[in-house]
Amino acid sequence: MARIILERFLQEHDETPPSKSVINSMLRDPSQIPDGVLANQVYQCIVNDCCYGPLVDCIKHAIGHEHEVLLRDLLLEKNLSFLDEDQLRAKGYDKTPDFILQVPVAVEGHIIHWIESKASFGDECSHHAYLHDQFWSYWNRFGPGLVIYWYGFIQELDCNRERGILLAACFPTDIITLCHSTA
């Protein structure tokens, strides 16, 4: 709503329609809005936005990080050797999953080279976006992998197993390593 009101305000006070980048800049920093009352109202809208505001972004980021730490601890507990996102970026990789296994493992009869943690529910819309933007890139660079949707997923989305992308709702308990099976 704040975006629409801001767009209308700017259109009324200028002959040229405002560009998307100008509006986005003002939404990121409402102090750029020439009207002080409107700037304050836009700021209040942004702060109180329960879906897309900065507080919600911080919460989502914290929950995502918490689940990555949980996954790291589970990998360490199973004595699996891995590289994390930061280590991979330091090696020059730009698109990286959360963890690359230095020695692949088998999960439910499928070889796994990487694991991605998603602290969300795997719905059709977000999963297809992740497949396009992330998972297939990981598959192309590192081979088959596992995506853990910690809050579950629509079962029909787990349709790329044979192509090399497995979905799970928790850390697998039936990991088979080169040396032995861990349970």
Solvent accessible surface area in square Angstrom, and as a share of the most:
residue,aa,sasa,rsa
1,M,164,0.73
2,A,14,0.11
3,R,91,0.33
4,I,85,0.43
5,I,85,0.43
6,L,0,0.00
7,E,56,0.25
8,R,151,0.55
9,F,35,0.14
10,L,17,0.08
11,Q,91,0.40
12,E,136,0.61
13,H,125,0.56
14,D,83,0.43
15,E,175,0.79
16,T,88,0.51
17,P,104,0.65
18,P,30,0.19
19,S,56,0.36
20,K,152,0.65
21,S,78,0.50
22,V,65,0.37
23,I,5,0.03
24,N,39,0.20
25,S,31,0.20
26,M,22,0.10
27,L,27,0.14
28,R,182,0.66
29,D,59,0.31
30,P,15,0.09
31,S,94,0.61
32,Q,86,0.38
33,I,7,0.04
34,P,102,0.64
35,D,54,0.28
36,G,56,0.54
37,V,106,0.61
38,L,16,0.08
39,A,14,0.11
40,N,87,0.45
41,Q,97,0.43
42,V,2,0.01
43,Y,108,0.41
44,Q,81,0.36
45,C,65,0.39
46,I,41,0.21
47,V,62,0.36
48,N,105,0.54
49,D,53,0.28
50,C,110,0.66
51,C,70,0.42
52,Y,176,0.67
53,G,3,0.03
54,P,66,0.41
55,L,116,0.58
56,V,24,0.14
57,D,79,0.41
58,C,83,0.50
59,I,88,0.45
60,K,118,0.50
61,H,138,0.62
62,A,59,0.45
63,I,63,0.32
64,G,21,0.20
65,H,107,0.48
66,E,113,0.51
67,H,22,0.10
68,E,54,0.24
69,V,62,0.35
70,L,76,0.38
71,L,0,0.00
72,R,79,0.29
73,D,74,0.39
74,L,37,0.19
75,L,0,0.00
76,L,101,0.50
77,E,126,0.57
78,K,34,0.14
79,N,137,0.70
80,L,16,0.08
81,S,57,0.37
82,F,25,0.11
83,L,31,0.15
84,D,17,0.09
85,E,39,0.18
86,D,105,0.55
87,Q,84,0.38
88,L,3,0.02
89,R,123,0.45
90,A,92,0.71
91,K,131,0.55
92,G,66,0.64
93,Y,89,0.34
94,D,99,0.51
95,K,82,0.35
96,T,4,0.02
97,P,0,0.00
98,D,8,0.04
99,F,4,0.02
100,I,20,0.10
101,L,7,0.03
102,Q,97,0.43
103,V,71,0.41
104,P,44,0.28
105,V,6,0.03
106,A,16,0.13
107,V,5,0.03
108,E,99,0.44
109,G,71,0.68
110,H,40,0.18
111,I,91,0.46
112,I,0,0.00
113,H,52,0.23
114,W,0,0.00
115,I,3,0.02
116,E,8,0.04
117,S,10,0.06
118,K,21,0.09
119,A,28,0.22
120,S,41,0.26
121,F,97,0.40
122,G,0,0.00
123,D,51,0.26
124,E,104,0.47
125,C,110,0.66
126,S,33,0.22
127,H,2,0.01
128,H,91,0.41
129,A,49,0.38
130,Y,60,0.23
131,L,15,0.07
132,H,146,0.65
133,D,71,0.37
134,Q,48,0.21
135,F,0,0.00
136,W,53,0.19
137,S,25,0.16
138,Y,7,0.03
139,W,93,0.33
140,N,110,0.56
141,R,112,0.41
142,F,31,0.13
143,G,20,0.19
144,P,36,0.23
145,G,0,0.00
146,L,2,0.01
147,V,0,0.00
148,I,0,0.00
149,Y,0,0.00
150,W,40,0.14
151,Y,120,0.46
152,G,17,0.17
153,F,31,0.13
154,I,66,0.33
155,Q,121,0.54
156,E,134,0.60
157,L,13,0.06
158,D,22,0.11
159,C,95,0.57
160,N,15,0.07
161,R,55,0.20
162,E,157,0.71
163,R,150,0.55
164,G,8,0.07
165,I,2,0.01
166,L,1,0.00
167,L,4,0.02
168,A,20,0.15
169,A,48,0.37
170,C,77,0.46
171,F,16,0.07
172,P,13,0.08
173,T,99,0.58
174,D,64,0.33
175,I,2,0.01
176,I,91,0.46
177,T,26,0.15
178,L,150,0.75
179,C,119,0.71
180,H,113,0.50
181,S,76,0.49
182,T,20,0.12
183,A,119,0.92
